[in-house]
């Protein structure tokens, strides 16, 4: 069993000065914590893996392909591989768990 605590992951991510921290990598998936502060810019590009975002905290809009919606704590968003996507209009610090399948990179 592997158990992770969000506060510990956030501290590790912040200590490494990055917006993304991959904290689990297995044969068929990887999981990370993505952080974007209010007013910041999401510069990610399409990935070659399917993704699921689970919003842990914060508030923003997300565009996936041609669709846009508001997300907040508890929102779950699926992004198919190769599809353009971005978080924007980030009004509250955003913390998102990201699941990639197959594993990222």
N, C-alpha and C positions, 0 to 999 in steps of 0.2 A: 504494500500500500504506500502511496505517496500522498502526503497532505501538505497543502500550502495555505498560508494565511495572507490575506490581501494586504494588511499593513506591512508585513515583512517584504512582500513582493514590491510594493510601492517604494519602500525604503531602499531596496536593492536597485530598482530602476533609477531612482533619483541619484543614488550614489555613483552610478555609472554614466550619469549625464546624458541619458538618451530618452527618446520618446517611447521606445519599445524594448521590452525585456521578454525574451523567450525563456520560459521556466520549465517547460516539459517538452520532450521530444521522444516519440515512440515510432515504431515502424510505420504506422498508418496515419499518424497525426502529430501535430505540434500545437502547443498552447502558449500564448504570451499575453502580457499586459501592455496595452497601448494607452498613452496619456497625451492629451492635448489640452493646454490651458485655455481659459476663456480668451477669445480674441485671436488665438493663434491660427496658423495656416497648416492644413493637412497636405503634405507634399507626396503622399504615396502614389505609386503607379499600379496598374492592374497586375495581379499575381497569376501565376500559372497553376495555382491550387484553388479549390473551392474554399470559401471562408464562412464562418459564422461569427458574428459580433454579438456579444452580450454586454449591454451597457450597465455597468456597476454603479456609476454615479455621473452626474452632470446633465447637460442639456445642449443639444445642437440639432442641426439639420444634417441629413445624409443623402447624397445622390448616388444611385446605382444605375448605371446606364442612363436612360432618359427619365427615370422616376426619382422623385424627391419626397422625403417625409421628415417629420420631426421625430427625434428620439430623446429618451430620458431614461432614468433608472428603471431597469426591468425590460427595456426594449431588446428584442432579438432580431437581427438582420442577417439574411443569407445573401452572399455575393458569389455568383458562379465564377469559375476560373475564367480569366481573360477579360472580364467586364470592368470598365472604368468605374471608379467609385471614390468618393471624397466626403469627409465630414466638413461642414462649413457653418457659418453663423453660430460659432461655439459661444454660447452665452454663460455657461457655467463650466468650470473645469471638468473635462471629460475623462473618465477612466473606463476602459473597455477591455473585456477578455476577448481574445481572438483565437479561434480554433481553425487551423489549416489542415486540410486533408487532400492529398497526402502531405507530409510535413513540408514546411516552408524551406526553400533553399536546399 
